[in-house]
Amino acid sequence: MEMVEAALNYIHSRPKGDKAGTTQQRMAALLAALGNPEQQLPKAIHVTGTNGKGSVATMASAILTAAGYRTGLFVSPYIVDFRERIQVDQEWISPADLVAVTKRVKDAVEQLSHQAKPMQVTEFELVTAIMFTYFAELDLDAVVVEVGIGGQNDATNALTANKVPVITSVALDHQEILGPDIASIAQQKAGIIPAGQPVVVGQLPDAAKVVIAKRASRLIRGRVGEFEPGLPGQYQAENTATAVAAVRQFDPEISSNEIKRGLAASRMPGRFERVAPNLILDGAHNPAGLAALLAGLRALTSKPVTLIIGSLADKHLEQILPELVGQSQFEVILVAFTGPNGRAALDAEAVAADYQVGFAKDWETALAQAPADRLKVLTGSLYFVSEVRKSYE
């Protein structure tokens, strides 16, 4: 375990990212030093979207596994353990494999750092290279890869043209990186589409459709309600339809029974996950995600619900608070939360005062304040959800 700890410490020690759009240059150099493992992968499903991409990737992977494909899955961030980010047939990468592959990628990174023009590989680029290298060593039939941020300039966009591109949703998020409006963000996400190829999409705003349609030959939608959702939560009906459409685009011969088995086998922590009789965890990390969560809760129950929210500052979850203030069904408690890697958290106490909602110094205190028999939902940043979930393992 010490070797795993050392590998993870190295991964987390890398720079967290940059806004200069130079990821593709660094990824090309790093992957070349590794023998271009991304070119040795089987056909892929490549999933981006403001919300829902992790759920769609997870369900698509489970369906492909149920259909007999040996399937690699890459998702982020993790909720339980770092190793859940890299899976094969729903089994996490082993500690020994993680250590060995990280060592090989580290050696390649060191080569780049000693060039005439040194390259500082970021954490996500490093993890993406670990995933590509690991998957290339296995006899896989398919891979499902979730984009980190955006698409065009994302490290995962080193994937070759042999892929099914998927855009689950487009909403305002990461504007400082992707652009100020829906059209700009859609342009970035459309960057995963090989020119002239079709793209599988979820429910998109018109401004996004216009942009995406200029790059894709056609937009393919799934049929909502054709199958029972593979993950809990009303909002997963749309994600399920998108996942099904993606696997059908991957292999039109996949049967309805295989789809049903795959959906039934889908598991994803922190997505409308009930961890105790009156306690649900859900990573609704931006306004669009929180709106979908609220719709799901209204469909689930008409009884009062306590929402306990821990959020990063750049997610602007406070934008949806005016909709909640004064609603008898929802009690809102904002909690202090320390963001990872120095990322600024929402000033929960100040925002709570501005919008006249509840505040607690931490989520444990907020839980203690809520009635024992009331449904409590802890939500916001996936990092916050991960922190909470560790107490319920």
C-alpha positions as CSV (number, residue, x, y, z in Angstrom):
1,M,0.0,0.0,0.0
2,E,3.0,2.3,0.5
3,M,3.8,2.0,-3.2
4,V,0.2,2.9,-4.1
5,E,0.4,5.9,-1.7
6,A,3.6,7.0,-3.4
7,A,2.1,6.7,-6.9
8,L,-1.0,8.7,-5.8
9,N,1.2,11.3,-4.2
10,Y,3.2,11.7,-7.4
11,I,-0.1,12.0,-9.5
12,H,-1.5,14.6,-7.2
13,S,1.7,16.6,-7.1
14,R,1.4,17.5,-10.8
15,P,0.2,20.9,-11.8
16,K,-3.6,21.0,-11.8
17,G,-4.2,22.5,-15.2
18,D,-3.7,25.5,-17.4
19,K,-6.0,27.7,-19.5
20,A,-3.6,28.2,-22.4
21,G,-5.1,25.4,-24.5
22,T,-1.7,23.6,-24.8
23,T,-2.8,20.2,-23.5
24,Q,-2.9,18.6,-27.0
25,Q,0.8,19.6,-27.6
26,R,1.9,18.0,-24.2
27,M,-0.3,15.0,-24.7
28,A,1.1,14.3,-28.2
29,A,4.7,14.5,-26.8
30,L,3.9,12.4,-23.8
31,L,2.0,9.7,-25.7
32,A,4.8,9.6,-28.3
33,A,7.3,8.9,-25.5
34,L,5.0,6.0,-24.4
35,G,4.7,4.5,-27.9
36,N,1.3,6.1,-28.7
37,P,-0.9,3.7,-26.7
38,E,-4.0,5.7,-27.7
39,Q,-3.5,4.4,-31.2
40,Q,-3.6,0.8,-30.0
41,L,-7.0,0.9,-28.4
42,P,-10.2,-0.6,-29.8
43,K,-13.2,1.4,-30.9
44,A,-14.3,3.9,-28.2
45,I,-17.3,5.8,-26.9
46,H,-16.1,9.3,-26.1
47,V,-18.5,11.2,-23.8
48,T,-18.6,14.9,-23.0
49,G,-21.3,17.1,-21.5
50,T,-21.9,19.6,-18.8
51,N,-23.9,17.1,-16.7
52,G,-24.5,13.4,-17.1
53,K,-21.3,12.4,-18.8
54,G,-20.2,10.1,-15.9
55,S,-23.6,8.5,-15.7
56,V,-23.8,7.9,-19.5
57,A,-20.3,6.5,-19.6
58,T,-20.9,4.2,-16.7
59,M,-24.2,2.8,-18.2
60,A,-22.7,2.5,-21.7
61,S,-19.8,0.5,-20.3
62,A,-22.0,-1.8,-18.3
63,I,-24.1,-2.5,-21.4
64,L,-21.1,-3.3,-23.5
65,T,-19.8,-5.6,-20.8
66,A,-23.2,-7.4,-20.7
67,A,-23.1,-7.7,-24.4
68,G,-19.8,-9.7,-24.2
69,Y,-17.3,-6.8,-24.9
70,R,-14.3,-6.6,-22.6
71,T,-14.7,-3.0,-21.8
72,G,-12.4,-0.3,-20.4
73,L,-14.0,2.6,-18.6
74,F,-12.4,6.0,-17.7
75,V,-14.3,8.4,-15.5
76,S,-13.6,11.3,-13.2
77,P,-13.5,12.4,-10.5
78,Y,-13.5,9.5,-8.1
79,I,-15.9,9.2,-5.1
80,V,-14.6,6.2,-3.2
81,D,-11.1,5.4,-4.4
82,F,-8.8,6.8,-7.0
83,R,-8.7,3.4,-8.7
84,E,-12.4,3.6,-9.7
85,R,-11.4,6.1,-12.4
86,I,-9.9,3.3,-14.5
87,Q,-12.0,0.1,-14.8
88,V,-12.3,-3.0,-16.9
89,D,-15.6,-4.7,-16.9
90,Q,-16.6,-2.7,-13.7
91,E,-13.4,-3.9,-11.8
92,W,-11.1,-1.1,-10.7
93,I,-7.5,-1.2,-11.8
94,S,-5.5,-3.2,-9.3
95,P,-3.0,-1.5,-6.9
96,A,-0.1,-3.4,-8.5
97,D,-1.1,-2.3,-12.0
98,L,-1.7,1.3,-11.0
99,V,1.8,1.4,-9.5
100,A,3.5,-0.2,-12.5
101,V,1.8,1.9,-15.1
102,T,2.3,5.1,-13.1
103,K,6.0,4.3,-13.0
104,R,6.2,3.9,-16.8
105,V,4.3,7.2,-17.4
106,K,6.4,9.0,-14.8
107,D,9.6,7.9,-16.7
108,A,8.1,9.4,-19.9
109,V,7.2,12.6,-18.0
110,E,10.8,12.9,-16.8
111,Q,12.0,12.7,-20.3
112,L,9.8,15.6,-21.3
113,S,11.0,17.7,-18.3
114,H,14.6,17.4,-19.4
115,Q,14.1,18.6,-23.0
116,A,15.4,21.9,-24.3
117,K,11.9,23.2,-23.9
118,P,10.7,21.4,-20.8
119,M,7.0,20.4,-20.6
120,Q,5.1,20.5,-17.3
121,V,2.5,17.7,-17.7
122,T,-0.6,18.3,-15.7
123,E,-2.4,15.9,-13.3
124,F,-5.3,15.2,-15.6
125,E,-2.9,14.7,-18.6
126,L,-0.9,12.3,-16.5
127,V,-3.9,10.3,-15.4
128,T,-5.2,10.2,-19.0
129,A,-1.8,8.8,-20.2
130,I,-1.9,6.2,-17.4
131,M,-5.4,5.1,-18.6
132,F,-4.3,5.0,-22.3
133,T,-1.2,3.0,-21.4
134,Y,-3.0,0.5,-19.2
135,F,-5.8,-0.1,-21.6
136,A,-3.4,-0.6,-24.5
137,E,-1.7,-3.4,-22.6
138,L,-5.0,-5.4,-22.3
139,D,-7.0,-7.4,-24.8
140,L,-10.0,-5.0,-24.8
141,D,-12.9,-5.0,-27.2
142,A,-14.1,-1.5,-26.4
143,V,-13.3,1.5,-24.3
144,V,-15.6,4.2,-22.9
145,V,-13.8,7.5,-22.0
146,E,-15.3,10.4,-20.1
147,V,-13.9,13.9,-21.0
148,G,-12.4,15.9,-18.2
149,I,-13.4,19.5,-19.2
150,G,-14.9,20.6,-22.5
151,G,-13.6,18.4,-25.4
152,Q,-11.6,20.2,-28.0
153,N,-8.6,20.9,-25.8
154,D,-9.2,18.0,-23.3
155,A,-6.4,15.4,-22.8
156,T,-8.8,12.6,-23.7
157,N,-9.2,14.1,-27.2
158,A,-6.0,12.3,-28.2
159,L,-8.4,9.4,-29.0
160,T,-8.3,8.5,-32.7
161,A,-11.2,8.9,-35.1
162,N,-12.4,5.3,-34.4
163,K,-15.0,6.4,-31.8
164,V,-18.6,7.2,-31.2
165,P,-18.8,10.8,-29.9
166,V,-21.4,11.7,-27.3
167,I,-22.5,15.1,-25.9
168,T,-24.9,14.6,-23.0
169,S,-25.8,18.2,-22.2
170,V,-24.6,21.8,-22.6
171,A,-25.1,24.3,-19.8
172,L,-23.0,27.1,-18.3
173,D,-20.0,25.7,-16.4
174,H,-16.3,26.3,-16.5
175,Q,-16.9,29.6,-18.4
176,E,-13.4,30.8,-17.6
177,I,-12.0,27.9,-19.7
178,L,-14.7,27.1,-22.2
179,G,-16.2,30.5,-22.9
180,P,-18.9,32.8,-21.7
181,D,-22.0,31.4,-23.3
182,I,-23.8,28.3,-24.5
183,A,-22.5,28.6,-28.1
184,S,-18.9,28.9,-27.0
185,I,-19.2,25.9,-24.6
186,A,-20.9,23.8,-27.3
187,Q,-18.1,24.6,-29.7
188,Q,-15.6,23.2,-27.3
189,K,-17.6,20.1,-26.7
190,A,-18.2,19.6,-30.4
191,G,-14.4,19.3,-30.7
192,I,-14.6,15.6,-29.9
193,I,-16.6,14.9,-33.0
194,P,-14.5,13.7,-36.0
195,A,-15.5,16.0,-38.8
196,G,-18.5,14.8,-40.7
197,Q,-19.4,12.0,-38.3
198,P,-22.7,11.6,-36.4
199,V,-22.9,12.4,-32.7
200,V,-25.1,11.0,-30.0
201,V,-26.7,13.8,-28.0
202,G,-28.9,14.2,-25.0
203,Q,-31.4,17.1,-24.5
204,L,-29.6,20.2,-25.8
205,P,-30.5,23.9,-25.9
206,D,-31.1,25.2,-29.4
207,A,-28.0,27.4,-29.3
208,A,-25.9,24.3,-28.7
209,K,-27.6,22.3,-31.4
210,V,-26.9,24.9,-34.0
211,V,-23.2,24.8,-33.2
212,I,-22.9,21.0,-33.0
213,A,-24.8,20.5,-36.2
214,K,-22.2,22.4,-38.1
215,R,-19.6,19.8,-37.3
216,A,-21.6,16.6,-37.2
217,S,-23.3,14.9,-40.1
218,R,-26.3,14.3,-37.9
219,L,-27.5,14.4,-34.2
220,I,-28.8,11.1,-32.8
221,R,-31.2,11.1,-29.8
222,G,-32.1,8.2,-27.7
223,R,-35.8,7.3,-26.8
224,V,-36.5,8.4,-23.3
225,G,-38.6,5.8,-21.5
226,E,-37.7,2.8,-23.7
227,F,-35.8,1.2,-20.8
228,E,-35.9,1.6,-17.1
229,P,-33.1,3.9,-16.0
230,G,-29.8,2.2,-15.1
231,L,-29.1,4.5,-12.2
232,P,-31.5,6.0,-9.6
233,G,-33.0,9.5,-10.0
234,Q,-35.6,10.8,-12.4
235,Y,-32.9,12.7,-14.4
236,Q,-31.3,9.4,-15.3
237,A,-34.1,8.7,-17.8
238,E,-32.5,11.1,-20.3
239,N,-29.0,9.8,-19.5
240,T,-30.2,6.2,-19.9
241,A,-31.6,7.0,-23.4
242,T,-28.3,8.6,-24.4
243,A,-26.3,5.7,-23.2
244,V,-28.5,3.3,-25.1
245,A,-28.2,5.4,-28.3
246,A,-24.4,5.4,-27.9
247,V,-24.0,1.6,-27.6
248,R,-26.4,1.1,-30.5
249,Q,-24.3,3.5,-32.6
250,F,-21.2,1.5,-31.4
251,D,-22.9,-1.9,-32.3
252,P,-26.4,-1.9,-33.9
253,E,-26.7,-5.6,-33.1
254,I,-26.7,-5.2,-29.4
255,S,-30.0,-6.7,-28.2
256,S,-32.6,-5.3,-25.9
257,N,-32.0,-8.1,-23.4
258,E,-28.3,-7.2,-23.3
259,I,-29.2,-3.5,-22.8
260,K,-31.5,-4.4,-19.9
261,R,-28.9,-6.6,-18.2
262,G,-26.2,-3.9,-18.6
263,L,-28.5,-1.2,-17.2
264,A,-29.5,-3.4,-14.2
265,A,-25.8,-4.0,-13.5
266,S,-24.9,-0.3,-13.6
267,R,-23.4,1.1,-10.4
268,M,-22.1,4.6,-9.7
269,P,-21.5,6.1,-6.2
270,G,-22.7,9.6,-5.5
271,R,-25.4,9.8,-8.0
272,F,-28.8,9.9,-6.3
273,E,-27.3,7.2,-4.0
274,R,-29.3,6.3,-0.9
275,V,-26.6,5.5,1.8
276,A,-29.1,5.4,4.7
277,P,-32.9,5.2,4.9
278,N,-33.4,9.0,5.0
279,L,-30.1,10.1,3.4
280,I,-29.3,10.5,-0.3
281,L,-26.0,11.7,-1.8
282,D,-25.9,13.4,-5.2
283,G,-23.2,15.3,-7.0
284,A,-25.4,18.1,-8.4
285,H,-22.4,20.4,-8.8
286,N,-23.8,23.2,-11.0
287,P,-27.2,25.0,-11.4
288,A,-28.3,22.7,-14.2
289,G,-27.5,19.7,-12.2
290,L,-29.2,21.0,-9.1
291,A,-32.3,21.8,-11.1
292,A,-32.4,18.2,-12.3
293,L,-31.9,16.9,-8.8
294,L,-34.8,19.1,-7.5
295,A,-37.1,17.7,-10.3
296,G,-36.2,14.2,-9.2
297,L,-36.9,14.9,-5.6
298,R,-40.3,16.4,-6.4
299,A,-41.1,13.2,-8.3
300,L,-39.9,11.1,-5.4
301,T,-41.8,12.7,-2.6
302,S,-44.1,15.6,-1.7
303,K,-42.8,15.6,1.9
304,P,-40.3,18.1,3.2
305,V,-36.6,17.6,2.2
306,T,-33.5,19.1,3.8
307,L,-30.9,20.0,1.2
308,I,-27.4,20.2,2.6
309,I,-25.1,21.9,0.0
310,G,-21.3,22.1,-0.1
311,S,-20.1,23.8,-3.2
312,L,-17.1,25.2,-5.0
313,A,-17.2,28.9,-5.6
314,D,-16.9,28.7,-9.4
315,K,-20.0,26.5,-9.7
316,H,-22.4,29.4,-8.9
317,L,-25.0,27.1,-7.2
318,E,-26.3,30.2,-5.4
319,Q,-28.0,31.2,-8.7
320,I,-30.7,28.6,-8.1
321,L,-31.3,29.7,-4.4
322,P,-34.0,32.3,-5.3
323,E,-36.1,29.5,-6.8
324,L,-35.9,27.6,-3.5
325,V,-36.4,30.4,-1.0
326,G,-39.9,30.3,0.2
327,Q,-40.7,26.8,-1.1
328,S,-42.2,24.8,1.8
329,Q,-40.8,21.5,0.5
330,F,-37.2,22.3,0.6
331,E,-35.1,23.5,3.6
332,V,-31.6,24.6,2.4
333,I,-28.5,24.5,4.6
334,L,-25.2,25.7,3.1
335,V,-22.1,24.2,4.8
336,A,-18.5,25.2,4.9
337,F,-16.4,23.0,2.6
338,T,-12.7,23.0,1.8
339,G,-12.1,22.6,-1.9
340,P,-9.3,20.3,-3.2
341,N,-6.0,21.5,-4.5
342,G,-6.6,25.0,-3.2
343,R,-9.8,25.5,-5.2
344,A,-12.0,28.2,-3.6
345,A,-15.2,27.0,-1.9
346,L,-18.4,28.9,-1.8
347,D,-18.5,31.4,1.1
348,A,-21.3,29.5,2.6
349,E,-21.9,31.7,5.6
350,A,-22.1,34.9,3.5
351,V,-24.2,33.4,0.8
352,A,-26.6,31.9,3.4
353,A,-27.0,35.4,4.9
354,D,-27.6,37.0,1.5
355,Y,-30.3,34.5,0.5
356,Q,-31.7,33.9,4.0
357,V,-31.1,30.2,4.0
358,G,-29.6,28.0,6.7
359,F,-25.9,27.7,7.4
360,A,-23.8,25.2,9.3
361,K,-20.1,25.0,10.0
362,D,-20.0,21.4,8.6
363,W,-22.2,18.7,7.1
364,E,-22.3,16.7,10.4
365,T,-23.8,19.7,12.2
366,A,-26.3,20.2,9.4
367,L,-27.4,16.6,9.6
368,A,-27.8,16.9,13.4
369,Q,-30.0,20.0,13.0
370,A,-32.4,18.3,10.5
371,P,-35.3,16.2,11.9
372,A,-34.3,12.5,12.1
373,D,-37.3,11.2,10.1
374,R,-36.9,13.8,7.3
375,L,-35.2,13.0,3.9
376,K,-31.8,14.6,3.8
377,V,-29.9,15.2,0.6
378,L,-26.3,16.1,0.7
379,T,-25.3,17.6,-2.6
380,G,-23.0,20.0,-4.4
381,S,-19.4,19.4,-5.4
382,L,-18.5,15.8,-6.2
383,Y,-15.5,16.4,-3.9
384,F,-17.9,17.3,-1.1
385,V,-20.0,14.2,-1.8
386,S,-16.8,12.0,-1.8
387,E,-15.9,13.5,1.6
388,V,-19.3,12.7,3.0
389,R,-19.5,9.2,1.5
390,K,-16.3,8.1,3.3
391,S,-18.3,8.2,6.5
392,Y,-20.9,5.7,5.1
393,E,-18.6,3.0,3.7
